[in-house]
Amino acid sequence: MKRISIYLYTCLFLGLLTTACKKTLVEDPKSTLTPAFFTTTQGFQAGLTAAYAGFRTIFGPDSYFEMVVPGTDEFIAGNDGNNGLVKYNSNFNTSDGIVAGIWKNCYTYINTCNGLIGNAPSGLDAATTASMIGEAKFLRANYYFILVQSWGDVTLNKTFQATPTTSATKAPMADVYAFIIQDLKDAIAVLPASPLTSGVLPGKATKAAAMHALSKVYLARAGSSAKQADDYKSAYTIALDLINNVAPAGGLKLQQDFASVYAEGNEANSEVLWTVQHTPTLAYNGSPTQNNSGPDNLLCHLFAPKYEVQPGMQRSTLYGRPYIRVVPTHWLTDTIFKERVNDKRYNKTFQTTWLCNNAASVPNWPNPLPAGAPAGAQPGAPKFTVGDTAIWMPGYEMTAAQIAKYRYQVIPPSKYSIALSPAMFKYFDTKRPDQNSPSSRPIIIYRLAETYLIAAEALVMDGRAADAVQYVNAVRERAAYPSANPSVMDVTADKLTLDFILDERSRELCGEMMRWTDLVRTGKLLERVKLHNTDGKNNIKPFQVLRPIPQAQIDATITGTPYPQNPGW
């Protein structure tokens, strides 16, 4: 039997069954989808639902997360996970399952989008049809954006393929970027203005989201070998139009308090431009009894340390299942977030205190009491009780004598470890049905604060730092809330370098599944990994700014020219 090129497997029908289960879809199963399927109103809507749901296979599981969060200046590897990938060592190679899975998923759902875009449904008015095709183009552009940022030159499929093929070729990065840009321009022209526009369902594509994506695409292309002379200008022009015109008209604005951006249940707030929706329905969302298989939102667990084995603690829904996939670097916690008087984002990003929830494991005071024991300590009595602090990470160094004055465990920065370190809680979910379940919270992909930082970066790179100041300061002043004088956070043009912008992106966006691409885009990946990532600093090589083409793709291309591997792999 001939091998089939992995990216051309048409998993669309499976996607339809798992994301839009209706009797009419399962009563007439098909082994191969044809263009005619999309030309019905029902088929087109089911296909569009599947195209959206494809992003749940990327944003939520422990897969693309491994490609973009650890292995950077922000996070090192924790327990398990794909340590070869995130440590840049020889265990990471062309057969890696994570990168192969993301490659395959992107092409599967690109094919779904192609089927939608090339086969307009009958029975819908022209405006509705145009808007739905605009949604498909927005989604296709975002799938291709993941591919081009991760792999560079990739296959560019523009039309629906109903049957597999054994041949494939790479398109130049420039062609892929041009295709993405045109898709987003087409989407902007027909989509509803804002996520807050009446009738727009959560997670749906809008003009505002497409504008943000387009400005980000221009910025990414500007930092690539496919750069165009006006990319930075295009990036800030689109971003400024969104900030100054489209956002205000559509009710979009920065949240007053940074903490409210990621507040549980507030994922549809005025700052959010696009989310990937998740659901508590196990039939569509994997099962916690099956090792959380399926396109689950596992982000609530991936940052959690091993608090459950500490004195006075046990696993809980409040604090998450401790997968410990990542640990913040000392650069992130101790340098980037060093200023905590005016900038409130550290304590609104990281959990540093755990309250006792297990009386059975609370330790007793020894007899005799140790030197420096706090007032009220009684030999043989519990040190603390349920509801009291059990673990505290002060964020600064303390002497042994100072630590001895506390009843509970005190962990200064020098004592951070894979087992215990500050936990980023942007994705925590306290409403899960049990302590091991995945989250059903929507995942925020694009938000307005990043638009401000995109505008600032593009202006700085275009030699207009003075014009960039207001956009950086808008984000920094919000970070001071509830300060009565937020201007204490303001910076001047002479401070605005690319490194400062990257640092500010960490303070604002750390852990939000974009850091690896940020560092690649700016040409800073090797420099910053070598400076701040203890896992990868001795391993990373220049060619690792691109991911390896999956070996399965190369092996499956048996007709025509062999599929080329990326340099160095």
ROMI-50043 format. One record per residue (C-alpha): x, y, z. Coordinates in steps of 0.25 Angstrom, whole numbers, plus 5000, padded with zeros to 4 digits. Example, Ala and Ser with C-alpha at 12.3 -4.5 7.8 and 13.67 -1.06 7.14 Angstrom:
! residues 2
[atom [5049,4982,5031]]
[atom [5055,4996,5029]]
END
This chain:
! residues 569
[atom [5000,5000,5000]]
[atom [5005,5014,4997]]
[atom [5009,5023,5008]]
[atom [5000,5036,5008]]
[atom [5006,5050,5010]]
[atom [5002,5053,5025]]
[atom [4997,5067,5023]]
[atom [4987,5062,5012]]
[atom [4980,5053,5021]]
[atom [4965,5058,5021]]
[atom [4961,5057,5035]]
[atom [4950,5066,5033]]
[atom [4939,5057,5035]]
[atom [4944,5052,5048]]
[atom [4945,5067,5052]]
[atom [4930,5069,5048]]
[atom [4925,5057,5056]]
[atom [4933,5061,5069]]
[atom [4929,5076,5068]]
[atom [4915,5077,5062]]
[atom [4909,5064,5065]]
[atom [4895,5064,5059]]
[atom [4887,5052,5054]]
[atom [4887,5057,5040]]
[atom [4903,5056,5040]]
[atom [4904,5042,5046]]
[atom [4892,5035,5038]]
[atom [4900,5036,5025]]
[atom [4914,5033,5028]]
[atom [4924,5036,5017]]
[atom [4938,5031,5016]]
[atom [4942,5043,5007]]
[atom [4936,5057,5007]]
[atom [4933,5063,4993]]
[atom [4931,5078,4990]]
[atom [4916,5076,4989]]
[atom [4916,5073,5004]]
[atom [4920,5088,5006]]
[atom [4909,5094,4997]]
[atom [4898,5091,5006]]
[atom [4895,5100,5017]]
[atom [4896,5089,5027]]
[atom [4909,5084,5022]]
[atom [4915,5097,5021]]
[atom [4911,5101,5035]]
[atom [4917,5087,5040]]
[atom [4930,5089,5033]]
[atom [4931,5103,5039]]
[atom [4929,5098,5053]]
[atom [4940,5087,5050]]
[atom [4949,5098,5045]]
[atom [4948,5106,5058]]
[atom [4949,5093,5066]]
[atom [4962,5090,5060]]
[atom [4968,5101,5069]]
[atom [4965,5093,5081]]
[atom [4975,5082,5076]]
[atom [4985,5093,5077]]
[atom [4982,5103,5088]]
[atom [4979,5094,5100]]
[atom [4986,5081,5100]]
[atom [5000,5079,5104]]
[atom [5006,5080,5090]]
[atom [5007,5093,5083]]
[atom [5009,5098,5097]]
[atom [5022,5091,5098]]
[atom [5026,5097,5085]]
[atom [5025,5112,5090]]
[atom [5025,5113,5105]]
[atom [5037,5105,5110]]
[atom [5050,5106,5104]]
[atom [5050,5121,5104]]
[atom [5055,5132,5114]]
[atom [5042,5131,5122]]
[atom [5040,5116,5125]]
[atom [5049,5104,5126]]
[atom [5044,5089,5126]]
[atom [5037,5083,5138]]
[atom [5034,5069,5140]]
[atom [5031,5060,5128]]
[atom [5026,5067,5115]]
[atom [5035,5067,5103]]
[atom [5048,5070,5110]]
[atom [5056,5068,5097]]
[atom [5048,5079,5090]]
[atom [5049,5089,5101]]
[atom [5064,5086,5104]]
[atom [5069,5086,5090]]
[atom [5076,5073,5092]]
[atom [5078,5061,5083]]
[atom [5065,5055,5088]]
[atom [5058,5065,5079]]
[atom [5058,5060,5065]]
[atom [5050,5059,5052]]
[atom [5042,5048,5058]]
[atom [5036,5056,5069]]
[atom [5022,5054,5071]]
[atom [5018,5067,5076]]
[atom [5023,5075,5064]]
[atom [5017,5064,5055]]
[atom [5003,5066,5062]]
[atom [5003,5081,5060]]
[atom [5007,5080,5046]]
[atom [4996,5069,5043]]
[atom [4985,5077,5050]]
[atom [4988,5090,5043]]
[atom [4987,5084,5029]]
[atom [4975,5075,5033]]
[atom [4967,5088,5036]]
[atom [4973,5096,5025]]
[atom [4967,5086,5016]]
[atom [4954,5088,5023]]
[atom [4955,5103,5021]]
[atom [4958,5101,5006]]
[atom [4946,5092,5005]]
[atom [4938,5104,5011]]
[atom [4944,5115,5003]]
[atom [4943,5108,4989]]
[atom [4929,5103,4991]]
[atom [4919,5114,4995]]
[atom [4906,5108,5000]]
[atom [4893,5110,4994]]
[atom [4881,5115,5001]]
[atom [4888,5126,5009]]
[atom [4888,5141,5005]]
[atom [4900,5147,4999]]
[atom [4904,5155,5011]]
[atom [4903,5143,5021]]
[atom [4911,5135,5011]]
[atom [4922,5145,5009]]
[atom [4923,5146,5024]]
[atom [4924,5131,5027]]
[atom [4935,5130,5016]]
[atom [4942,5142,5023]]
[atom [4942,5133,5035]]
[atom [4948,5122,5028]]
[atom [4959,5131,5022]]
[atom [4962,5136,5036]]
[atom [4963,5122,5041]]
[atom [4972,5117,5030]]
[atom [4981,5129,5031]]
[atom [4983,5126,5046]]
[atom [4986,5112,5043]]
[atom [4996,5116,5032]]
[atom [5002,5126,5042]]
[atom [5005,5115,5052]]
[atom [5012,5107,5041]]
[atom [5021,5118,5035]]
[atom [5026,5123,5048]]
[atom [5029,5109,5052]]
[atom [5035,5103,5039]]
[atom [5038,5114,5030]]
[atom [5035,5109,5015]]
[atom [5023,5100,5016]]
[atom [5014,5094,5006]]
[atom [5003,5104,5001]]
[atom [4990,5097,4999]]
[atom [4980,5107,4993]]
[atom [4968,5097,4989]]
[atom [4961,5086,4995]]
[atom [4966,5072,4993]]
[atom [4956,5061,4994]]
[atom [4966,5049,4992]]
[atom [4980,5047,4998]]
[atom [4992,5049,4989]]
[atom [5007,5044,4990]]
[atom [5013,5057,4985]]
[atom [5016,5070,4992]]
[atom [5025,5082,4990]]
[atom [5029,5094,4999]]
[atom [5025,5108,4995]]
[atom [5035,5120,4999]]
[atom [5032,5127,5012]]
[atom [5029,5139,5004]]
[atom [5017,5133,4996]]
[atom [5012,5127,5009]]
[atom [5012,5141,5016]]
[atom [5006,5147,5004]]
[atom [4994,5137,5004]]
[atom [4992,5139,5019]]
[atom [4992,5154,5017]]
[atom [4981,5153,5006]]
[atom [4973,5144,5014]]
[atom [4972,5154,5025]]
[atom [4970,5166,5017]]
[atom [4958,5158,5010]]
[atom [4953,5154,5024]]
[atom [4954,5169,5029]]
[atom [4945,5174,5018]]
[atom [4933,5165,5022]]
[atom [4934,5161,5036]]
[atom [4925,5167,5047]]
[atom [4933,5179,5054]]
[atom [4935,5173,5068]]
[atom [4933,5162,5078]]
[atom [4924,5171,5085]]
[atom [4915,5173,5072]]
[atom [4901,5168,5074]]
[atom [4899,5154,5070]]
[atom [4914,5150,5070]]
[atom [4916,5137,5077]]
[atom [4928,5135,5086]]
[atom [4940,5131,5079]]
[atom [4935,5135,5065]]
[atom [4944,5143,5056]]
[atom [4942,5158,5055]]
[atom [4949,5170,5047]]
[atom [4956,5174,5060]]
[atom [4962,5160,5062]]
[atom [4966,5159,5047]]
[atom [4972,5173,5048]]
[atom [4980,5169,5060]]
[atom [4985,5156,5053]]
[atom [4989,5164,5041]]
[atom [4997,5174,5048]]
[atom [5004,5162,5055]]
[atom [5007,5155,5042]]
[atom [5013,5168,5036]]
[atom [5022,5169,5049]]
[atom [5026,5154,5047]]
[atom [5029,5155,5033]]
[atom [5037,5168,5036]]
[atom [5046,5159,5044]]
[atom [5048,5148,5034]]
[atom [5055,5146,5021]]
[atom [5043,5149,5014]]
[atom [5042,5163,5019]]
[atom [5037,5174,5011]]
[atom [5041,5189,5012]]
[atom [5028,5194,5017]]
[atom [5025,5183,5027]]
[atom [5027,5191,5040]]
[atom [5019,5202,5034]]
[atom [5008,5193,5030]]
[atom [5008,5186,5044]]
[atom [5007,5199,5052]]
[atom [4997,5205,5042]]
[atom [4987,5193,5044]]
[atom [4989,5193,5059]]
[atom [4987,5208,5060]]
[atom [4974,5207,5052]]
[atom [4969,5196,5061]]
[atom [4973,5204,5074]]
[atom [4968,5217,5070]]
[atom [4956,5214,5061]]
[atom [4951,5200,5061]]
[atom [4952,5197,5075]]
[atom [4945,5209,5081]]
[atom [4934,5208,5071]]
[atom [4933,5193,5074]]
[atom [4933,5195,5090]]
[atom [4947,5189,5091]]
[atom [4956,5195,5101]]
[atom [4967,5191,5111]]
[atom [4962,5186,5124]]
[atom [4964,5196,5136]]
[atom [4971,5185,5144]]
[atom [4981,5175,5138]]
[atom [4975,5164,5148]]
[atom [4961,5165,5141]]
[atom [4967,5161,5127]]
[atom [4969,5147,5131]]
[atom [4958,5146,5142]]
[atom [4951,5133,5142]]
[atom [4937,5135,5135]]
[atom [4942,5148,5129]]
[atom [4948,5143,5116]]
[atom [4938,5151,5108]]
[atom [4943,5164,5113]]
[atom [4945,5177,5106]]
[atom [4960,5174,5103]]
[atom [4958,5161,5097]]
[atom [4958,5160,5082]]
[atom [4958,5145,5079]]
[atom [4957,5132,5088]]
[atom [4957,5118,5085]]
[atom [4945,5112,5092]]
[atom [4945,5099,5100]]
[atom [4934,5091,5106]]
[atom [4931,5082,5118]]
[atom [4924,5072,5110]]
[atom [4933,5060,5110]]
[atom [4928,5054,5097]]
[atom [4935,5066,5090]]
[atom [4946,5069,5100]]
[atom [4953,5056,5104]]
[atom [4952,5049,5117]]
[atom [4959,5051,5130]]
[atom [4958,5036,5132]]
[atom [4966,5034,5119]]
[atom [4978,5042,5123]]
[atom [4972,5054,5118]]
[atom [4972,5050,5104]]
[atom [4966,5058,5093]]
[atom [4966,5073,5090]]
[atom [4965,5077,5105]]
[atom [4969,5090,5111]]
[atom [4980,5085,5120]]
[atom [4986,5099,5123]]
[atom [4980,5099,5137]]
[atom [4989,5088,5141]]
[atom [5002,5091,5133]]
[atom [5007,5102,5141]]
[atom [5003,5096,5155]]
[atom [5015,5091,5164]]
[atom [5015,5079,5173]]
[atom [5009,5086,5184]]
[atom [5000,5074,5188]]
[atom [5012,5066,5195]]
[atom [5015,5078,5204]]
[atom [5012,5079,5219]]
[atom [4997,5083,5221]]
[atom [4994,5081,5206]]
[atom [4986,5071,5197]]
[atom [4982,5072,5182]]
[atom [4970,5081,5180]]
[atom [4961,5087,5169]]
[atom [4965,5101,5174]]
[atom [4980,5099,5171]]
[atom [4980,5089,5160]]
[atom [4986,5076,5156]]
[atom [5001,5078,5157]]
[atom [5006,5074,5143]]
[atom [5018,5083,5145]]
[atom [5021,5084,5131]]
[atom [5028,5097,5132]]
[atom [5036,5105,5143]]
[atom [5038,5120,5142]]
[atom [5052,5124,5140]]
[atom [5059,5133,5150]]
[atom [5060,5144,5140]]
[atom [5045,5144,5138]]
[atom [5042,5144,5153]]
[atom [5054,5152,5159]]
[atom [5058,5161,5148]]
[atom [5046,5164,5139]]
[atom [5036,5165,5150]]
[atom [5046,5171,5160]]
[atom [5039,5184,5161]]
[atom [5026,5181,5169]]
[atom [5023,5194,5176]]
[atom [5017,5201,5164]]
[atom [5015,5190,5155]]
[atom [5005,5181,5160]]
[atom [5005,5170,5150]]
[atom [5014,5160,5157]]
[atom [5004,5157,5168]]
[atom [4993,5157,5157]]
[atom [5000,5147,5149]]
[atom [5007,5137,5159]]
[atom [5002,5129,5171]]
[atom [5011,5130,5182]]
[atom [5003,5126,5194]]
[atom [4996,5112,5197]]
[atom [4986,5111,5208]]
[atom [4985,5098,5216]]
[atom [4975,5089,5212]]
[atom [4979,5076,5219]]
[atom [4979,5075,5234]]
[atom [4984,5061,5234]]
[atom [4998,5065,5229]]
[atom [5000,5078,5237]]
[atom [5013,5077,5244]]
[atom [5014,5079,5259]]
[atom [5024,5088,5267]]
[atom [5036,5080,5272]]
[atom [5040,5079,5286]]
[atom [5048,5087,5290]]
[atom [5044,5098,5281]]
[atom [5054,5103,5271]]
[atom [5061,5116,5273]]
[atom [5053,5127,5267]]
[atom [5040,5120,5268]]
[atom [5028,5130,5266]]
[atom [5021,5135,5279]]
[atom [5010,5125,5282]]
[atom [5017,5113,5277]]
[atom [5014,5101,5286]]
[atom [5022,5088,5286]]
[atom [5014,5077,5280]]
[atom [5003,5086,5275]]
[atom [5000,5087,5260]]
[atom [5008,5098,5254]]
[atom [4996,5103,5246]]
[atom [4982,5098,5242]]
[atom [4972,5098,5230]]
[atom [4971,5111,5224]]
[atom [4984,5116,5229]]
[atom [4996,5119,5220]]
[atom [5004,5106,5217]]
[atom [5013,5111,5207]]
[atom [5018,5125,5204]]
[atom [5028,5130,5193]]
[atom [5032,5144,5197]]
[atom [5039,5147,5184]]
[atom [5052,5152,5191]]
[atom [5063,5145,5199]]
[atom [5062,5143,5214]]
[atom [5072,5137,5224]]
[atom [5069,5124,5232]]
[atom [5067,5132,5244]]
[atom [5056,5141,5238]]
[atom [5049,5128,5232]]
[atom [5049,5121,5245]]
[atom [5040,5132,5250]]
[atom [5029,5127,5242]]
[atom [5019,5115,5245]]
[atom [5018,5111,5230]]
[atom [5028,5107,5219]]
[atom [5035,5119,5213]]
[atom [5042,5118,5200]]
[atom [5051,5129,5195]]
[atom [5056,5130,5181]]
[atom [5069,5122,5183]]
[atom [5060,5110,5188]]
[atom [5051,5110,5175]]
[atom [5051,5096,5169]]
[atom [5044,5088,5158]]
[atom [5035,5083,5170]]
[atom [5032,5097,5176]]
[atom [5032,5110,5169]]
[atom [5022,5122,5166]]
[atom [5011,5116,5158]]
[atom [5005,5125,5147]]
[atom [4990,5125,5149]]
[atom [4984,5132,5137]]
[atom [4978,5118,5133]]
[atom [4974,5113,5146]]
[atom [4959,5108,5146]]
[atom [4953,5106,5160]]
[atom [4939,5101,5154]]
[atom [4944,5088,5148]]
[atom [4936,5076,5153]]
[atom [4947,5070,5160]]
[atom [4962,5072,5163]]
[atom [4967,5064,5151]]
[atom [4958,5069,5140]]
[atom [4962,5078,5129]]
[atom [4957,5092,5128]]
[atom [4945,5097,5120]]
[atom [4950,5111,5120]]
[atom [4951,5119,5107]]
[atom [4966,5121,5103]]
[atom [4969,5136,5100]]
[atom [4978,5136,5087]]
[atom [4977,5151,5083]]
[atom [4975,5163,5092]]
[atom [4976,5178,5091]]
[atom [4988,5180,5100]]
[atom [4996,5172,5090]]
[atom [4991,5181,5079]]
[atom [4997,5193,5087]]
[atom [5011,5185,5088]]
[atom [5010,5181,5073]]
[atom [5008,5196,5069]]
[atom [5020,5200,5079]]
[atom [5029,5190,5074]]
[atom [5027,5193,5059]]
[atom [5029,5208,5062]]
[atom [5042,5205,5069]]
[atom [5047,5197,5058]]
[atom [5043,5207,5048]]
[atom [5051,5218,5055]]
[atom [5039,5225,5062]]
[atom [5041,5222,5077]]
[atom [5035,5235,5081]]
[atom [5022,5231,5074]]
[atom [5023,5218,5081]]
[atom [5023,5223,5095]]
[atom [5008,5226,5097]]
[atom [5005,5211,5093]]
[atom [5015,5205,5103]]
[atom [5011,5215,5114]]
[atom [4996,5211,5112]]
[atom [4999,5197,5115]]
[atom [5009,5200,5127]]
[atom [4999,5210,5133]]
[atom [4988,5200,5133]]
[atom [4999,5191,5140]]
[atom [4999,5201,5152]]
[atom [4984,5199,5156]]
[atom [4979,5203,5166]]
[atom [4990,5213,5168]]
[atom [4985,5228,5169]]
[atom [4997,5232,5160]]
[atom [4999,5222,5149]]
[atom [5009,5231,5141]]
[atom [5020,5226,5151]]
[atom [5020,5214,5141]]
[atom [5023,5223,5129]]
[atom [5035,5222,5120]]
[atom [5042,5231,5111]]
[atom [5046,5229,5096]]
[atom [5061,5227,5100]]
[atom [5057,5214,5107]]
[atom [5049,5208,5096]]
[atom [5058,5198,5090]]
[atom [5055,5184,5084]]
[atom [5060,5178,5097]]
[atom [5051,5187,5105]]
[atom [5039,5183,5097]]
[atom [5042,5168,5098]]
[atom [5043,5170,5113]]
[atom [5030,5178,5114]]
[atom [5023,5167,5106]]
[atom [5028,5157,5116]]
[atom [5022,5165,5128]]
[atom [5009,5166,5120]]
[atom [5008,5153,5112]]
[atom [5016,5143,5119]]
[atom [5011,5129,5117]]
[atom [5001,5133,5107]]
[atom [5007,5123,5096]]
[atom [5015,5133,5088]]
[atom [5028,5134,5094]]
[atom [5036,5125,5085]]
[atom [5031,5132,5072]]
[atom [5033,5145,5079]]
[atom [5048,5142,5080]]
[atom [5049,5136,5067]]
[atom [5043,5148,5060]]
[atom [5052,5158,5067]]
[atom [5065,5149,5065]]
[atom [5066,5148,5080]]
[atom [5064,5133,5082]]
[atom [5078,5128,5083]]
[atom [5083,5140,5091]]
[atom [5072,5140,5101]]
[atom [5072,5125,5103]]
[atom [5087,5125,5105]]
[atom [5086,5136,5115]]
[atom [5073,5132,5123]]
[atom [5069,5117,5120]]
[atom [5078,5107,5129]]
[atom [5072,5095,5121]]
[atom [5075,5100,5107]]
[atom [5087,5110,5108]]
[atom [5098,5099,5105]]
[atom [5090,5092,5094]]
[atom [5082,5101,5085]]
[atom [5088,5103,5071]]
[atom [5085,5114,5061]]
[atom [5077,5104,5052]]
[atom [5067,5102,5063]]
[atom [5060,5115,5060]]
[atom [5052,5106,5051]]
[atom [5045,5093,5055]]
[atom [5048,5080,5047]]
[atom [5039,5075,5036]]
[atom [5032,5063,5042]]
[atom [5039,5050,5037]]
[atom [5025,5044,5034]]
[atom [5023,5055,5024]]
[atom [5037,5053,5017]]
[atom [5034,5038,5017]]
[atom [5020,5039,5011]]
[atom [5025,5048,4999]]
[atom [5028,5037,4990]]
[atom [5024,5043,4977]]
[atom [5032,5054,4970]]
[atom [5043,5062,4977]]
[atom [5046,5057,4991]]
[atom [5041,5066,5002]]
[atom [5053,5075,5007]]
[atom [5056,5075,5022]]
[atom [5059,5088,5028]]
[atom [5074,5092,5029]]
[atom [5082,5086,5040]]
[atom [5072,5075,5044]]
END
